[in-house]
Amino acid sequence: MIAFAARRLLGALPNLAGVMVVTFVLTRALPGDPAAYFAGPAATPEAVAEVRHALGLDRSLAAQFATYAGDLARGNLGHSVTTGQPVLTELAARLPASLELVAAALLFAAAVSIPLGVLAATRPGSWIDHACRALATAGVSLPTFFTGLLLAYVFYFLLGWAPPPTGRLDAAFSPPPAFTGFYLIDSLAAGDPELFAAALAQLVLPALTLGLFVIAPITRMTRASMLGVLAAEFVRTARAAGLSRGTILIRYALRNALLPVLTTLGMVFSFLLGSSILVEKVFAWPGVGSYALEALVASDYAPVQGFVLMMAILYLLLNLAVDLAYVAVDPRVRLQG
């Protein structure tokens, strides 16, 4: 398994190199002049030229790329011109917020959609099947930003059940001591249940917003996979042997149907990482998505390049984790490079 993981990681290096090149070229092709943006609207052409020289934008693309590649080889993603901080430091500080949000959304979506898919598969064509599909389709039909605004309006403004959508913690609380960067874990590690409850309350609405949007694909894949497994010979044999319905569904059918569901979960997780940008803006969530969006608006190249490269690495690690999970779910699967 270790050799398989090492081969996959080495084989992905050309892909990462391609991402690095494409991102570098595309950021330079974006409309707008970073030097003019940071010099200000009242700047003279001489001042803009001075800023362009300070940023190194007056050099050729080849020279700029050589500098960028050399910095990457030393583990340096550059500095954000907007904040003046190293990009790697800011991404590392913001990444746990995005991962905590996406993980909570995926857990919610899986907890709802997998039982719905199993229930629909056991009663195909019934009103339960149609109701499950209608419920799943309703979640994917609404844009995430609209769902987020609607949930905030109903549960915060009208009902007052949710805290204000102002980030990871209410202003009355201080962040827990940094251990993992995940507020829920860090607050438990600090032994502060009140802080845990406050962090969880802030997480609920953005996680629901993201999770509702991906219930449909997981439900459909679970239903289709379960229908195929329930029609298999070994399930009919288990029924003939007198095994209970729960044992057949969970121990035999669901476990054999999980492989395509795991693939879908991996794809959904990747999708959530990218689509969390709008949700982060709606709920003032200080994640990497909102950071990259602000840098993109300001034509700040280094944060955008660092964000895209980090996403590529996360997708690579996620696909590797899904492959390794195959073996845990079904030992008959053999990993091959």
N, C-alpha and C positions, 0 to 999 in steps of 0.2 A: 504493500500500500504506500509506503514511503517512497519507493522507487517510482511508482506511478505518479504520485504528486510532484516529485522532482521533475519528471519528464514533461508533465503538463505545464509546469511553471517555466521551464526552459523553452518549450515550444511556443509559449505565449510572448516571448521577448520580441520577436519580429512584429507581432500585432501591436505591442506597446510602442515600439519605435514608429510604426505607421501612424498611430494615434498622435504621437508627439509631433510628427511632421505636419500632418493634416491640421491639427489644432493651431500650430504656429502660423501656417499659411493663411488659414481662415480668419484668425484674429487680425492679421495685417490687412486682409481684404475687406474688413468691416468698414462701413461708411463712418466718417468722423475723423477728427484729428485729435489724438490725445494731448498733444502739446497745446493746441488752441483751447482745449477744455480746461486744462489745469492752469494755463496762463490767465484765463478769465476773459470775459467779453470785451473789456476795455484795454486789453493788451495790445501793444504795437507789434508790427511784424518782426521787429528786432527782438522783442521779448519772447515772442512765440518761437523764433529760431533759436534763442538761447535755451528755452525749455526743451526743445526738440534735441538739441545737442546734449543737454544734461541727461536726458532719457536714453540717449544712444539711438534715436530714431532717424538720425541723419546719415547713418551708415547703411551699407548695402544689406539686402536681406540675408545674403550668405554670411556676412560678418555677424549680423544679429543672431542668426541661427547657431553659428559656431559658439558664440558666447552662451546662448541658452543651453546648448547641449553640454558644454563644459560645466556649467553650473549644476545641471541635473546629475552629471557624473559624480559630483561632490555632494549630492543630496541637498542642493540648494534650489528651491523653486522660485527664487527671486523675492523682491520686496514689492508690496502694494504701494503704488504712488498715492492712492487715496488715503490710506491709514498710516503709511510709513512703517508698517510692521512686516516681518518676514511672512511670506505666504504660507510656508509650512507650519509656522506657529499658529497662525489664525485658523487654518484648516484643521489642525489637530485639536484646537480648542472648540471648534464648532461641530466637528464630525460626530461626537457622541450625542449631541442634541438631535441631529438628523437620524442617526441610527436608532435612538430610543423611540422616536416618533414612528419611524417606518416599521420597526419590530413590533411595537404595540398595535399598529394598524394591521399588520399581517396576522398577528395572533388573534385579533378580533375577527378578521375576515375568515381565517381557517376555522375558528371555533363555531362560526355560524354556517359557513358554506359547506363544509364536509358533512355535518349531520343533515343539512338540507339535501345535498346530493344523494346521500344514502337513502333518506326517506323517499325522495322522488323515484329512485331506482327500484325500490321495493314495491312501489305502486304505480307503474308506468301507465300513463293515459288517464289516471284518476284526477279528481279535483285537487288532491294534494300535490300531484305532479305539476299541474297547471299553476297552482298557487305559488309553488316554490319558484317556478320559472318566471312568473310575473314579478315576484318580490325581488329576485336577482336582477331582472332587467330594469326594474325601477331604479335600483342603485346606480347602474352604469349609465343611465340615460341623462343624469344631471351632471353638469360640469363640477369639478371639485371646488372651484372658487365659489360657485353659487351655493353648493351644499354647505360649505363652511360658513358663508354669510348667513344662510338660512338658519343653521343650527345655533350660531351665535345670537342671532336676533330672537329666536324662540326661547332658548334655554338661559341666556344671560339677560337680555333686555326685557322680555315679556314675563318669564317665570322667575327669574332670579335664582335659578338652581345652580348655574355654573359661574365660576369666577370670571372676572373680566379677561378678554383675550389679549393679554399683554405679555406673552412670553412663557417661559418655563416655570416661573414662580411669581406669586403675588408680591407686590412691593413691600408687604409687611414681613416677608421672610428673607433670610440670607441663604445663599447657596450652601449645600453641605460641603464638608471637607472633600477636596477632589481626590478620589481614589480610582474610579473607573470613568468618570465623566457622565455616567448615567445617574440622574438625580434620584431615581427610585432605589437603585442599588446603594448609592452612597448614603442616602438618608437612613436606610436600614442598617448599614454598616456603622453609622454614627449613633445608632440607637435612638433615633428621633422619630417616633411615629407621627407626630403632628406635622413635621416637615414632609414625611412620606405622603400623608394624606393631601397636603397642599400641592405637592408635585404631581400626584396622581390626578387631582381635580383639574389642573391645568392641561394635562395630557389627554383627557377623555375626549373633548370635542374635536381637536385636530386629528386624533387617531380614528375616531368614528368617521370623520370626513374622508380620510384616505381609504379606510377599510370598506366603506359602503361602495366605493367605486370599483373594487376588485372582487366583490362577492360573486358576481355573475360568472366570470371565467372559471373560478375554482369550483363553483357549484356545477356548472355544465360538464367540466372534465370529470368530476367525481361521479356524477350520474352516468355519463357514458361509459366510464371504466367499470363501474359497478354492474351495469347492465351486461357488459361482456363477460364479467367473471361469474355472475349469478347464473348465466346460461351454460357454464362449463360443466364437464362431466364430474369433476371432483366435488362440486357443490351438490349435484344431484345424489352422488354417492353418500355424502355426509347427511343429507336429508333422509335417505333410505336407512342409514344406520341409526336414526333416531336421535341425532344430536339436536340440542335446543336451538331455537331460532337466533338467539343472541350469540351463541357460540359460532354458528355458521356465518352470521353477518360480520362479526368483529374479528374473530380469530382466523377465519378462512377467506371470506370474500374481501373484506376491506384491506387486509394486509396484502393480498395479491393485486388489489386495484390501486395501491398507493404509488407505484412507480410513475405512471403518467401524472398523477396528482403532485408528486414531488417536483417533477419537471415544471409543471405549471406554477407551483409555489416559487420556484427559483426565478422564473420569468416575471412573475408578479412582483417579487421583491426588487428586481432590477427596475421594473417600471415605476414602482413606488419611490425609489431613490431619485429618479428623474422628475416625476410629477409632484414631488413634495414641495417644489419651489413656490407654487401658487398658494398652497396651504400655509407655508411658513410666512408668506407675506400677509395673508389674511389674519393669522393669529399672532403676528409679531414674534414668530419662533426663530431664535437665533441660530439657525442651522447653516450648512454650507450652501444650500440652494439660494437662500436670500443673499448670502455673501457674494456668490457668483453673479447673481442678477444685478446687484448694485455695482459690481465691478464692470459688468458688461455695459451698463448704461453710461458709466464714466469712461469707457474705452480704456480701462485699466487691464493691460494684457496679462500680466503675471498671475493674478488671481484666477482669471478665466482659464488659462493654460493649466494651472495647478489643479483646478477643480475637475477639468475634463480628464486629466491624467489619473487623478485619484479615483474618479468614477470607473475608468477602465480597469484599474487594479482591483477595485471592489467587485466588479462584474466577473473578473477572472477568478478571484477567490471564491465567489459565490457559486460559480459553475463547478469548481473543484469540490466544494462542500456538498453540492447536490450529487455529484458522482459518487462520493464517498458514502453518502447517505443511502444510496441504492443497496450497497452491500449490507448495511445494518438492517434494512427493511426486508431484503430478499437475499439470503446467503447464496442462492444459486447464481446470482450475478457475479461475473468475474471481471475485475478491472483490467483493462488492456490499454497500453499507451497509444 
